[in-house]
Amino acid sequence: MQTQLAPEIFPHIRIVMGMVIGLGITRLLTGVAGLVQHPKRASLSSIHLLWVTSMLLELIHFWWWQFALFHLNDWTFGVFFFLIAYTTVLFLLAALLFPDNISEYAGYEDFFLQRRQWFFGLFAASFVLDLIDTLIKGQANWDRYGIEYYFQTPIGIAVCLLAMWTANRKVHLVLVCAHLVYQLSWIFRLFNTVT
């Protein structure tokens, strides 16, 4: 792809990514609206609602941090396909929080804990995808995150493996709260402005 076309290519790719991310956000917001409309249809869960909050923040944050791709000059179909695969994983995480039908389960927490292997398997994959995404954006982008980034992925994957292994409600509550605090910290420390 010619370098002079890169500024014209990025908006096109951003639109396609935005459609998939928009579907994930829509899924989460529609699910929350359903909880408000029919609060007695299924029992509510703090674990579930906190993961909904975290995933909504993750989707919005993804859209924000992908602006760094504007500086990418070498666009290939492989990079485009990777980005669509990454957004698809994020959409699936959102979809797993609000299934089409919950009648087979005691509520959202029961569904979440029974399907936790899928959720946390995809979530672990998102850590790996984030590494690749950072490499695509270049060394300067990688260096911006500092030494913390070298620990973030292995710790994130280890936490996902723990969450896949245990159905203990207290463990899951601690994990989602810790994730939200770290997620907010990461966003406000490194992504408060677009660079």
Salt bridges, closest charged atoms under 4 A:
ASP100 OD1 - ARG27 NH2 3.01
GLU109 OE2 - ARG169 NE 2.96
ASP133 OD2 - LYS137 NZ 2.67
GLU148 OE1 - ARG189 NH1 2.86
